[in-house]
């Protein structure tokens, strides 16, 4: 049986990674997915960056945005994520 003390718990807690929420969105339209379309959301450790957007062909023209409040949801479209020069005329 393991002896659990407050010191052990504190030590384990401090060694756990801290995560932040990110959302990956389209910077340009692709098919029916408009610019600003949220492709995927996820939590990543502060020790690591989210995956590179161009890591696979379907990730072209995407970007990651920090989303601490989980404001962005997969399959929704957020035009404010797209710069003015990338928006449709």
C-alpha distances in whole Angstrom, upper triangle without the diagonal:
4,7,9,13,16,17,14,15,19,18,17,20,23,22,23,26,29,31,34,36,40,42,44,48,51,54,57,57,56,58,57,54,56,56,53,51,47,46,42,40,36,34,33,31,33,33,35,38,39,40,44,46,48,45,47,51,50,48,52,53,50,48,45,45,42,41,39,40,40,43,44,43,44,47,49,52,52,55,54,52,55,58,61,62,60,61,64,67
4,6,10,13,13,10,12,15,15,14,17,19,18,19,23,26,28,32,34,37,40,42,46,49,51,54,55,54,56,55,53,54,53,50,49,45,44,40,37,34,31,31,28,30,30,32,35,36,38,41,44,46,43,45,49,48,46,50,51,48,46,42,42,39,38,36,37,37,41,42,41,42,46,47,50,50,53,52,49,53,55,58,60,57,59,61,65
4,6,10,11,9,11,14,13,13,16,18,18,20,23,26,28,32,34,38,41,43,47,50,53,56,57,56,58,57,54,55,54,51,50,46,45,42,39,35,32,32,29,31,30,33,36,37,39,42,45,47,45,47,51,50,48,51,52,49,47,43,43,39,39,36,37,38,41,43,42,43,47,48,51,50,54,52,50,53,55,59,60,58,59,62,66
4,7,8,6,7,10,11,11,13,15,16,17,21,23,25,29,31,35,38,40,44,48,50,53,54,54,55,54,51,52,51,48,47,43,43,39,36,32,29,29,27,28,28,30,34,35,37,40,43,45,43,45,49,48,46,49,50,46,44,40,39,36,35,33,34,34,38,39,39,40,44,45,48,47,50,49,47,50,52,56,57,55,56,59,62
4,5,5,6,9,10,11,12,14,16,17,21,22,25,29,31,35,38,41,45,48,50,53,54,54,56,55,52,53,52,49,48,44,44,40,37,33,30,29,27,28,28,31,34,35,37,41,43,46,44,46,50,49,47,50,50,47,44,40,39,36,35,32,33,34,38,40,40,41,45,46,48,47,50,49,47,50,52,55,57,55,56,59,63
4,5,5,6,9,10,10,12,14,16,19,20,23,26,29,33,36,39,42,46,48,51,52,53,55,54,50,51,50,46,46,42,42,38,35,31,28,28,25,25,26,29,32,33,36,39,42,45,43,45,49,48,45,48,48,45,42,38,37,34,33,29,31,32,35,37,38,39,43,44,46,45,48,46,44,48,49,53,55,53,54,57,60
4,5,5,6,9,10,11,12,15,18,20,23,26,29,33,36,39,42,46,47,51,52,53,55,54,51,51,50,46,46,42,42,38,35,32,28,27,24,24,24,27,31,32,35,38,41,44,42,44,48,47,45,47,48,44,41,38,37,33,33,30,31,33,36,38,39,40,44,44,46,45,48,46,44,47,49,53,54,53,54,57,60
4,5,5,6,9,10,11,13,17,19,22,25,28,31,35,37,41,44,46,50,51,51,53,52,49,50,48,45,44,41,40,36,33,30,26,25,23,23,23,26,29,31,33,36,39,42,40,42,46,45,43,46,46,43,40,36,36,32,32,29,31,32,35,37,37,38,42,43,45,44,47,46,43,47,48,52,53,52,53,56,59
4,5,5,6,9,10,11,15,16,19,22,25,29,32,35,38,42,44,47,48,48,50,49,46,47,46,42,41,38,37,34,30,27,24,23,20,21,22,24,27,29,31,35,37,40,38,40,44,43,40,43,44,40,38,34,33,30,29,26,27,28,32,34,34,35,39,40,42,41,44,43,41,44,46,49,51,49,50,53,56
4,5,5,6,9,10,13,15,18,21,24,28,31,34,37,41,42,46,47,48,50,49,46,46,45,41,41,37,37,33,30,27,23,22,19,20,20,23,26,28,30,34,36,39,37,40,43,43,40,43,43,39,36,33,32,28,28,25,26,28,31,33,34,35,39,39,41,40,43,41,39,42,44,48,49,48,49,52,55
4,6,5,6,9,12,14,18,21,25,28,31,34,37,41,42,46,47,47,50,49,46,46,45,42,41,37,37,33,30,27,23,22,18,19,18,21,25,27,29,32,35,38,36,39,42,42,39,42,42,39,36,32,32,28,28,26,28,29,32,34,34,36,39,40,42,41,44,42,39,43,44,48,49,47,49,52,55
4,6,5,7,10,13,16,19,22,25,29,31,35,38,40,43,45,45,47,46,43,44,42,39,39,35,34,31,27,24,20,19,16,17,17,20,23,25,27,30,33,35,33,36,40,39,36,39,40,37,34,30,30,27,27,24,26,27,30,31,32,33,37,37,39,39,42,40,38,41,43,46,47,46,47,50,53
4,5,5,9,10,13,17,20,23,26,29,33,36,38,41,43,43,45,44,41,41,40,37,36,32,32,28,25,22,18,17,15,15,16,19,22,23,26,29,31,34,33,35,38,38,35,38,38,35,32,28,27,24,24,21,22,23,27,28,29,30,34,35,37,36,39,37,35,38,40,43,45,43,44,47,51
4,6,8,9,13,16,20,23,26,29,32,36,37,41,42,43,45,44,41,41,40,37,36,33,32,29,26,22,18,17,14,14,14,17,20,22,25,28,30,33,32,35,38,37,34,37,37,34,31,27,26,23,23,20,23,24,27,29,30,31,35,35,37,36,38,36,34,37,39,42,44,42,44,47,50
4,6,9,13,16,19,22,26,28,32,35,36,40,41,41,44,43,40,41,39,36,36,32,31,28,25,21,18,16,12,13,12,15,19,20,23,26,29,31,29,32,36,35,33,35,36,33,30,27,26,23,24,21,24,24,28,29,30,31,34,35,37,36,38,37,34,37,39,42,43,42,43,46,50
4,7,9,13,16,19,22,25,28,32,34,37,38,38,41,40,37,38,36,33,32,29,28,24,21,18,14,13,10,11,11,14,17,18,20,24,26,29,27,30,33,33,30,33,33,30,27,24,23,20,21,18,21,21,25,25,26,27,31,32,33,33,35,34,31,34,36,40,41,39,40,44,47
4,6,10,13,16,19,21,25,28,30,33,35,35,37,37,34,34,33,30,29,26,25,21,18,15,11,9,6,7,7,10,13,14,17,20,23,25,24,27,30,29,27,29,30,26,24,20,20,17,18,16,18,19,22,23,24,24,28,29,30,29,32,31,28,31,33,36,37,35,37,40,43
4,7,10,13,17,20,23,27,28,31,33,33,36,35,32,32,30,27,27,23,23,20,17,13,10,8,5,6,8,10,12,13,17,20,22,25,24,27,30,29,26,28,28,25,22,18,17,14,14,12,15,16,19,20,21,22,26,26,28,27,29,28,25,28,30,33,35,33,34,38,41
4,7,10,13,16,19,23,25,28,29,30,32,32,28,29,27,24,23,20,20,16,13,10,6,5,4,6,9,9,10,11,14,17,19,22,21,24,27,25,22,25,25,21,19,15,14,11,11,10,12,12,16,16,17,19,22,23,24,23,26,24,22,25,27,31,32,30,31,34,37
4,7,10,13,17,20,22,25,27,27,30,29,25,25,24,20,20,17,17,14,11,8,5,6,6,7,10,10,10,10,13,16,17,21,20,23,25,24,21,23,23,19,16,12,11,8,7,6,9,10,13,13,15,16,20,20,21,20,22,21,18,21,23,27,29,27,28,31,34
4,7,10,13,17,19,22,23,24,26,25,22,22,20,17,17,13,14,11,7,6,4,6,9,10,13,12,11,9,13,15,15,19,19,21,23,21,18,21,20,16,14,10,9,6,5,5,8,7,10,10,11,12,16,16,17,16,19,18,16,19,21,25,26,24,25,28,31
4,7,10,14,15,19,20,21,23,23,19,19,17,14,14,10,11,9,6,5,6,7,10,11,14,12,10,7,10,12,12,16,16,18,20,18,15,17,16,13,10,6,6,5,5,7,10,8,10,9,10,11,14,14,15,14,17,16,13,16,18,22,23,21,22,25,28
4,6,10,12,15,16,17,20,19,15,15,14,11,10,7,8,6,4,6,9,10,14,15,17,15,12,9,11,12,11,15,15,17,18,15,13,15,14,10,8,6,5,7,6,10,11,8,9,7,8,8,11,11,12,11,14,13,10,13,16,19,21,18,19,21,25
4,7,10,12,14,14,17,16,13,13,11,9,9,6,6,5,6,9,11,12,16,17,18,16,12,9,9,10,8,11,12,13,14,12,9,11,10,7,6,4,6,9,10,13,15,12,12,9,10,9,11,11,11,11,13,14,10,12,15,18,19,16,17,19,23
4,6,9,10,11,14,14,10,10,8,6,5,4,5,7,9,12,15,16,19,20,22,19,16,13,13,12,9,12,14,14,14,12,9,10,9,5,6,6,8,11,12,15,16,14,13,9,10,9,9,10,8,9,10,11,8,9,12,15,16,13,13,16,19
4,5,7,8,11,11,8,7,5,5,5,7,7,10,12,15,18,19,23,23,25,22,18,15,15,13,10,12,14,14,13,10,8,8,6,4,7,9,11,14,15,19,20,17,16,13,13,11,11,11,9,10,10,12,9,8,11,14,14,10,11,13,16
4,7,9,13,13,10,8,5,6,8,10,11,13,15,18,21,21,24,24,26,23,19,17,16,14,11,12,16,16,14,12,10,9,5,5,7,10,11,15,16,20,21,19,18,15,16,15,14,14,11,10,9,11,8,6,8,11,10,7,8,11,14
4,7,10,11,9,7,5,8,9,12,12,15,18,21,24,24,27,28,29,26,22,20,19,17,13,14,17,16,14,12,11,9,6,7,10,13,15,19,20,24,24,22,21,17,18,16,15,15,12,12,11,13,11,8,10,11,10,6,8,9,12
4,6,7,6,4,4,8,8,11,12,15,18,21,25,26,29,30,31,28,25,22,20,19,15,15,18,17,14,12,12,11,8,10,13,16,17,21,21,25,25,23,21,18,17,16,13,13,11,12,11,14,13,10,13,14,13,9,9,9,12
4,6,5,7,8,11,9,12,11,15,18,21,25,26,29,30,32,28,25,22,20,18,15,15,17,15,12,9,10,10,9,10,14,17,19,22,23,26,27,24,23,19,18,16,13,14,13,15,14,17,15,14,16,17,16,13,13,12,16
4,5,8,10,13,11,14,13,17,20,23,27,28,32,33,35,31,28,25,23,22,18,18,20,17,14,11,13,13,13,14,17,20,22,25,25,29,29,26,24,21,19,17,14,15,14,16,16,20,18,17,19,20,19,15,15,14,17
4,6,10,12,9,12,12,16,19,22,26,28,32,33,35,32,28,25,24,23,19,20,21,19,17,14,15,15,14,15,18,20,21,24,24,27,27,24,22,19,17,15,11,12,11,14,14,18,17,16,19,20,20,16,15,13,17
4,7,8,6,9,9,13,16,19,23,24,28,29,31,28,25,21,20,20,16,17,19,17,15,12,12,13,12,11,14,16,17,21,20,24,23,20,19,15,14,12,9,10,8,11,12,15,14,13,16,17,18,14,13,13,16
4,6,5,9,11,14,17,20,24,25,29,29,32,29,25,22,21,20,17,18,20,19,17,14,14,14,11,11,14,16,17,20,20,23,23,20,18,15,15,13,10,10,7,9,9,12,11,10,13,14,14,11,9,9,13
4,6,9,11,14,16,19,22,24,27,27,29,26,23,20,20,18,15,16,19,18,17,14,13,12,9,9,11,13,14,17,18,21,21,19,17,14,15,13,12,11,8,8,7,10,8,7,10,11,11,8,7,8,12
4,6,9,12,13,17,19,21,24,24,27,24,21,18,18,17,14,16,19,19,18,15,13,13,11,9,10,11,11,14,14,18,18,16,13,10,11,11,10,8,5,5,5,7,6,6,9,11,13,10,9,11,15
4,6,9,11,15,18,20,24,25,27,24,21,18,18,17,14,16,18,17,17,13,12,13,11,9,11,12,12,15,14,18,18,15,13,10,9,8,6,6,4,6,8,10,9,9,13,15,16,13,12,13,17
4,6,8,11,15,17,20,21,24,21,18,15,15,15,13,15,17,16,17,13,12,13,12,9,10,10,10,13,12,15,15,12,11,7,7,5,5,6,6,7,10,12,10,11,15,18,19,15,15,17,21
4,7,10,14,16,20,21,23,20,17,14,13,14,11,13,14,13,14,10,9,12,11,9,10,10,12,14,14,17,17,14,14,10,9,6,6,8,9,11,14,15,13,14,17,20,21,17,17,19,23
4,7,11,13,16,18,20,17,15,11,11,13,11,14,14,14,15,12,11,14,14,11,11,9,11,12,12,15,15,12,13,9,8,5,8,10,12,13,16,17,14,16,19,22,23,20,20,22,26
4,7,10,14,15,18,15,13,10,11,13,12,16,16,16,18,15,13,16,16,13,12,9,10,10,9,11,12,8,10,8,7,6,10,11,13,13,17,17,14,17,20,23,24,21,22,24,28
4,7,10,13,15,13,11,8,10,13,13,16,16,17,19,17,15,18,18,15,13,10,11,10,9,11,12,9,12,10,10,10,13,15,17,17,20,20,17,20,22,26,27,24,25,27,31
4,7,9,12,10,10,8,11,14,15,18,18,19,22,20,18,21,21,17,15,12,11,10,9,9,11,10,13,12,13,13,17,18,19,19,22,21,19,22,24,28,29,26,27,30,34
4,6,8,7,7,6,9,12,14,17,16,19,22,21,18,20,21,17,15,12,12,10,11,11,14,13,16,15,16,16,20,21,22,21,24,23,20,22,25,28,29,27,28,31,35
4,5,5,7,8,11,14,17,20,18,21,25,24,21,23,24,20,18,14,14,12,13,12,16,15,18,18,19,20,23,24,25,24,27,26,23,25,27,31,32,30,31,34,38
4,5,7,9,13,15,17,20,20,23,26,25,22,24,24,21,18,14,14,11,13,12,16,16,19,19,21,22,25,25,26,25,27,25,22,25,26,30,31,29,31,34,37
4,7,10,13,15,18,20,19,23,26,26,23,25,25,22,19,16,16,14,16,16,19,19,22,22,24,24,27,28,29,28,30,28,25,27,28,32,32,31,33,36,39
4,7,9,11,14,17,15,19,22,22,19,21,22,19,16,13,14,13,15,16,19,19,21,21,22,22,25,26,26,25,27,26,23,25,26,30,30,28,30,33,37
4,6,8,11,14,13,16,19,19,16,18,18,15,12,10,11,11,13,14,18,17,19,18,20,19,22,23,23,22,24,23,19,21,22,26,26,24,27,30,33
4,6,8,12,11,14,17,16,13,15,16,12,10,7,9,10,12,14,17,15,17,15,16,16,19,20,20,20,21,21,17,19,21,25,25,23,24,27,31
4,6,9,7,10,13,13,10,13,14,11,10,9,12,13,15,17,20,18,20,17,18,16,19,20,21,21,22,22,18,19,21,25,25,22,24,27,30
4,5,5,9,11,12,9,10,11,9,9,9,12,14,16,19,22,20,21,19,19,18,20,21,21,21,22,21,18,18,20,23,22,20,23,25,28
4,6,8,9,9,5,7,8,6,6,7,11,14,16,19,21,19,20,17,17,16,17,18,18,18,19,19,15,15,17,20,20,17,19,21,25
4,5,7,8,5,5,8,8,9,11,15,17,20,23,25,23,23,20,21,18,19,21,20,20,21,22,18,17,19,22,20,18,20,22,25
4,7,9,7,8,11,11,12,13,16,19,21,23,26,23,25,22,21,19,20,22,22,23,24,24,21,20,22,25,24,21,24,25,29
4,6,5,7,11,11,13,14,18,21,22,25,27,24,25,22,21,18,19,22,21,23,24,25,21,21,23,26,24,21,23,25,28
4,5,6,10,11,14,16,19,22,24,27,29,26,26,23,22,19,19,21,21,22,23,24,21,20,22,24,23,20,22,22,26
4,6,9,9,12,14,18,21,22,25,26,23,23,20,19,16,15,18,17,19,20,22,19,18,20,23,22,18,20,20,24
4,6,6,9,11,14,17,19,22,24,21,21,18,17,15,15,17,16,17,18,19,16,16,18,21,20,16,18,20,23
4,6,9,12,15,19,20,24,26,23,23,20,20,17,17,18,17,18,18,19,16,15,16,19,17,14,16,18,21
4,7,11,13,17,19,23,24,22,21,18,19,17,16,17,15,15,15,16,13,11,12,15,13,10,13,14,18
4,7,10,14,15,19,21,18,18,15,15,14,14,15,13,13,13,14,11,10,12,15,15,12,14,16,19
4,7,10,12,16,18,16,16,13,15,14,15,15,14,13,13,13,9,10,11,15,15,12,14,17,21
4,7,9,12,15,13,14,11,13,13,15,15,14,13,14,13,10,11,13,17,18,15,17,20,23
4,6,10,12,11,11,9,12,13,15,14,14,12,13,12,8,11,13,17,18,16,17,21,24
4,6,9,9,10,10,13,14,17,16,16,14,16,14,11,14,16,20,21,20,21,24,27
4,6,5,6,7,10,12,15,14,14,13,15,13,12,15,17,21,23,21,21,24,27
4,6,8,10,12,15,18,17,18,16,19,17,15,19,21,24,26,24,25,28,31
4,5,8,11,14,17,16,17,15,18,16,15,19,21,24,27,25,25,28,31
4,6,7,10,13,12,14,13,17,15,14,18,21,24,26,24,24,26,29
4,7,10,12,10,12,10,13,12,12,16,18,21,24,22,21,24,26
4,7,9,7,9,8,11,11,10,13,17,19,22,19,19,21,24
4,6,6,9,9,13,14,13,16,19,22,24,21,20,22,25
4,6,9,10,14,15,14,16,20,22,24,20,20,21,25
4,7,10,13,15,14,15,19,21,22,19,18,19,22
4,7,10,12,12,13,17,19,21,18,16,17,21
4,6,9,9,10,14,15,17,14,12,14,17
4,5,6,8,11,13,15,13,11,14,16
4,5,6,8,9,12,10,8,10,13
4,5,7,9,12,11,10,13,15
4,7,9,12,10,10,13,16
4,6,8,6,6,10,13
4,5,5,7,10,12
4,5,5,9,9
4,6,8,9
4,7,9
4,6
4
